[in-house]
Amino acid sequence: MLPTEPNSDGTNRKEPSGAERHSPALVAASLILLALLVWALQPRGPRFTPAPLEPLAAGCPPVRGDFVPSNITELPDLKPDELPATVRPRVLYRLNMEPCSCGCGQSIAACRLNQPECRTSARLAQSIVSDETSPAAGSHR
């Protein structure tokens, strides 16, 4: 135990030693160093990007980001009189909600409208039209 000396106000208080006086700073520095060590030893995750299912067509620029459905109601490939009135809304819904697999990051309808030369979106659109107009499509609704 350290001897106590009277302070200027007449009370006997023990003066903290150097180690006791700097202990909060020592704790803070230790925590910072520990955090830096954990951060430095953390393995870096690989940054994979999936390859497109097919090579990008010349007119399909790669778009980064999340897929956002479109709201396109008229397409040059899809004439109003080609589809029955009962099937047309379902075809447009699927063309706007399903992403094109060419890698452009757009819906099939947006890819057809913005890049008419894209073979992938043309094939997918034709597949959706044939799926929805086939006799089996009406039986599962």
RAVEN-V427520 format. One record per run of one state. SS is the DSSP state (helix for helix, strand for strand, loop for the rest). FROM is the first residue (numbers start at 0). TO is the last residue. If there is no record, write none. Layout:
ss:SS from:FROM to:TO
ss:SS from:FROM to:TO
This chain:
ss:loop from:0 to:3
ss:strand from:4 to:5
ss:loop from:6 to:10
ss:strand from:11 to:12
ss:loop from:13 to:16
ss:helix from:17 to:20
ss:loop from:21 to:21
ss:helix from:22 to:40
ss:loop from:41 to:73
ss:strand from:74 to:74
ss:loop from:75 to:76
ss:strand from:77 to:77
ss:loop from:78 to:83
ss:helix from:84 to:96
ss:loop from:97 to:97
ss:strand from:98 to:98
ss:loop from:99 to:105
ss:strand from:106 to:106
ss:helix from:107 to:113
ss:loop from:114 to:117
ss:helix from:118 to:132
ss:loop from:133 to:133
ss:helix from:134 to:138
ss:loop from:139 to:140
